[in-house]
């Protein structure tokens, strides 16, 4: 496998996709309280901002802005993953795909990251995050998915409550 070099920009804003090893799992929403606790603990220990996030059954998408002079997002994800995993009963910690390899990993080893380049890129990724439950067929309207920062955007008047609902959602992605 070739070496993968992650881009690291102090104070940067990044889009992440973090996935469970078992892609059929619903553990992230089933244990949402545990995930939120692990996330909050990591934010306290190693601060960062989360402009947008959406938790789906087997993966999550998040936008993070790191503090100035700080580019260390990998240790933050390690804290979140470990914190969540440690809160679960032992039986849930072994993902079927990892049992064959004699690993106890609940999560896929790697995660996807993309450094946000400009305001247009940021807006496109926020839209992607908020519309993801609709794209996966989990709900018909963005506002129907409870585990999303979309509701914060509505509360603060940044998006209307009916944004991205049902018909015409393709246009949100420029498709």
Secondary structure as GFF3:
##gff-version 3
##sequence-region A 1 175
A	DSSP	beta_strand	13	19	.	.	.	ID=ss1
A	DSSP	alpha_helix	27	30	.	.	.	ID=ss2
A	DSSP	alpha_helix	32	45	.	.	.	ID=ss3
A	DSSP	beta_strand	48	55	.	.	.	ID=ss4
A	DSSP	beta_strand	59	66	.	.	.	ID=ss5
A	DSSP	alpha_helix	74	87	.	.	.	ID=ss6
A	DSSP	alpha_helix	90	93	.	.	.	ID=ss7
A	DSSP	alpha_helix	96	99	.	.	.	ID=ss8
A	DSSP	beta_strand	112	115	.	.	.	ID=ss9
A	DSSP	alpha_helix	119	135	.	.	.	ID=ss10
A	DSSP	three_ten_helix	142	144	.	.	.	ID=ss11
A	DSSP	alpha_helix	150	155	.	.	.	ID=ss12
A	DSSP	three_ten_helix	169	173	.	.	.	ID=ss13
###
